[in-house]
Amino acid sequence: MVCERFQTEGMRLLDGELGAEEKTVYEEHVKTCDDCKQELKEIGRLVELTNDLRLRTPDEEFWTRYWDSLLHRMERGTGFVLMITGIVAVLLFAIYKAVTSPEFLTFKGLSIAVVLLGLVVIFLSVVRERYHENKSDPYKGVKQ
């Protein structure tokens, strides 16, 4: 648009935000400027279309699916957190028992502790990886 001075005035006119003097100046300008006249016409059509838009009231089926979905996600999330917490607690307890055992400093005790520690590291790594993949999964919302 060539008329930078009047660039936002069209919308302000249609919204009723221009004062009487500003309105007169803008209307006089629009009479002589084809670009501003065309833009005002386009903005007017856009305002007309958006004024005709109405929000649809959700029906009972929508709310049923919404709450089922929300509860489903909450149940899954809670179950997943509890499962991870339980597995980590069991593995940490096993490591604690291995470390406090009198046989810990033997080859057998150290081997068991290393295996258990490896399981904890692998488990946490898999959980972290799945969490990050789930956040960026492009097929997350696709139903089979």
N, C-alpha and C positions, 0 to 999 in steps of 0.2 A: 504494500500500500504506500502510496506517495505521501499522503496526508498524515504524517506522524502526530501532528497536533490533535487530530480528531480520532486517533486510533481507538481509544476506549470510550469515546463519547456515545457511540451507537448503543452499546449495551446499557450505559447509564441512562440514556433517553428511554429505552424500553422498560427499564426497571423503575423509572420515575424518580431518579436521583439527581437530575439536572435542575438547577434553579431556573427561574423564568428567563433571565438574561442569557444564561448558557444555552438554554433550549432554543431560543430565538437565533442565536449565533450559529448553532449547529444546524438547525433547519435551513437557514439561509445558505450555509455552505453546501449542504446536501443537494440543494436545487441546482448548484453549478458544478458539482463534482460527481462524475459518473462512477468513479471507484467507490466513493463513500456511499453513494446511492445504492449500488449493487451490494455492498457489504451490509448496509442497514437492512436491505431486503432479505439477505441470507440469514442475518442474525434474527430478524423478525420471524422467519420461518422456523428457525431452530427453537426459539422461545415458544412458538405456537405448538410445535411438536412435543416439547418437554412438558408444557402445561396440560397436554392431553394424556400424558402417561399416568397410569394409576397402578398402585401396588396391589397385587393379587393377595387376598387373604388366604393364608395357608389352611388347608382342610384338615380334617381329623386324621386322615391317612398320613399326611406329611408329618404331623406331630408324633404319631405312633412310630414311624420309621426313625424320626430324629431321636427320640428318647431311647429306642431300642439300640440304635447305633452308638449313642453316647454311653449308655450303660455297658454295651459290649466292649467298647474301647477302654472304659474304666476298669472293667473286670479283667480284661487281658493285661492291661498295664499293671494293675495291682498284683495279679498272679505272677507276672514276670518279675516284678521287683521282689516279691516274697521268695520266689524260687531262687533268684540270684543270691539274695541275702542268706538263705538257708545253705546253699551250696558253698558259698564263701565261708560261712560260719563252720560248717563241717570240715572243710579243708584246713582252715586255720586251727581248729581244735586238734585235728590230726597232726598238724605240724607242731603245735604246742606239746602234745603228748610225746611226739618223737623227740623233741628237743629236751624235755624234762626227764625222759627215760634214762636210766643208768646205762643202757646199751647204746645211747646216742653217739658216743664217740667211737663206736666200733664201725667197721666197714658197712655192716648191714644197716645200722641205724642211720649213718650218713647217707647211704644210698636211698633209703626210704624217704628221708627228709628232702633230698634233691628231687626225687620223683614227685612228691607231693607239691613242692614249691613249683616245679615245672607245670604241673596240672593247674595250679592257681594262675600262673602267668598266662598259659594258653587259654584258659577259660575266660579270663578278663580281656584278653586280646580279641577273642572271637565275639564277646558281648559288645565291646567297643566298636569293632568293625561293623557288626550287624546294625548297631544303633546309627552309625554314620551313613551306612548304605540305605537304611530305611528312610532317613531324612531326605535323601536325594534320589529316591527310586522313581523313575519316570512312569512306571507301571503300577504305582501304589494304589491308585483309585480304579484300576481296570478290573472289572468283574469277569470271571471266566465262564 
